[in-house]
Amino acid sequence: MTIVLVFATLVAIQYARVLRRNVILARSLATIDRDIAALKLAREERLAKIRRLEDPRGAIPEIHDRLRLLGPDEALIYIRGRKPASKAAP
């Protein structure tokens, strides 16, 4: 009877170790999956920007924005932010 109890205890300990390791690996895998999804999204955004900039019609607005150039019938408008109103002291 004692041998069976010791054997069952050893099996339970090993099962608990395997279960704990599986939980840790599952969490790690979920984190990695989220990272992969974020990287894929960033890659798609970069590829979309590259495709847009390869097309002259898509690159011209970017060039104008960066160099502050104007095309025909365009105007450059500068907007200054307002300072927040100061609160009255009590």
C-alpha positions as CSV (number, residue, x, y, z in Angstrom):
1,M,0.0,0.0,0.0
2,T,2.8,2.4,0.9
3,I,4.6,1.7,-2.4
4,V,1.4,2.5,-4.4
5,L,1.0,5.8,-2.4
6,V,4.6,6.8,-3.0
7,F,4.3,5.9,-6.7
8,A,1.0,7.9,-7.0
9,T,2.7,10.9,-5.3
10,L,5.7,10.8,-7.6
11,V,3.4,10.6,-10.7
12,A,1.3,13.6,-9.3
13,I,4.5,15.6,-8.8
14,Q,5.7,15.0,-12.3
15,Y,2.3,15.8,-13.7
16,A,2.2,19.1,-11.8
17,R,5.6,20.0,-13.1
18,V,4.6,19.3,-16.7
19,L,1.3,21.2,-16.2
20,R,3.2,24.2,-14.8
21,R,5.6,24.1,-17.7
22,N,2.8,24.0,-20.2
23,V,1.1,27.0,-18.7
24,I,4.4,29.0,-18.8
25,L,4.9,28.0,-22.4
26,A,1.3,28.8,-23.3
27,R,1.7,32.3,-21.9
28,S,5.0,32.8,-23.7
29,L,3.5,31.6,-27.0
30,A,0.6,34.1,-26.5
31,T,3.0,36.9,-26.0
32,I,5.0,35.9,-29.0
33,D,1.8,35.7,-31.1
34,R,0.9,39.2,-30.1
35,D,4.4,40.5,-31.0
36,I,4.2,38.8,-34.4
37,A,0.8,40.3,-35.1
38,A,2.2,43.8,-34.1
39,L,5.2,43.3,-36.3
40,K,3.1,42.1,-39.3
41,L,0.9,45.2,-38.9
42,A,3.9,47.5,-38.8
43,R,5.4,45.8,-41.9
44,E,2.1,46.2,-43.8
45,E,2.1,49.9,-42.9
46,R,5.6,50.4,-44.0
47,L,4.9,48.5,-47.3
48,A,1.9,50.7,-47.9
49,K,4.0,53.8,-47.4
50,I,6.7,52.5,-49.7
51,R,4.1,51.8,-52.4
52,R,2.6,55.2,-51.9
53,L,6.0,56.9,-52.2
54,E,7.1,54.9,-55.2
55,D,4.1,56.4,-57.1
56,P,4.9,60.0,-58.1
57,R,1.3,61.0,-57.4
58,G,1.7,59.7,-53.8
59,A,5.2,61.1,-53.3
60,I,4.5,64.6,-54.3
61,P,2.3,65.5,-51.2
62,E,5.0,64.0,-49.0
63,I,7.7,66.0,-50.6
64,H,5.7,69.1,-50.4
65,D,5.0,68.5,-46.7
66,R,8.6,67.9,-45.8
67,L,10.1,70.7,-47.9
68,R,7.2,73.0,-47.3
69,L,6.7,73.5,-51.1
70,L,3.5,74.6,-52.7
71,G,1.9,73.4,-55.8
72,P,-0.3,75.5,-58.1
73,D,-3.4,76.9,-56.4
74,E,-2.1,75.8,-52.9
75,A,-1.6,77.9,-49.8
76,L,0.6,77.2,-46.8
77,I,-1.2,78.0,-43.5
78,Y,0.6,78.0,-40.2
79,I,-1.4,77.5,-37.1
80,R,-0.1,78.4,-33.8
81,G,-1.4,76.7,-30.7
82,R,-3.3,78.8,-28.2
83,K,-1.9,79.0,-24.7
84,P,-4.2,77.4,-22.2
85,A,-6.1,79.9,-20.1
86,S,-4.6,80.2,-16.6
87,K,-6.9,79.2,-13.8
88,A,-7.8,81.9,-11.3
89,A,-6.3,81.5,-7.8
90,P,-8.8,80.8,-5.1
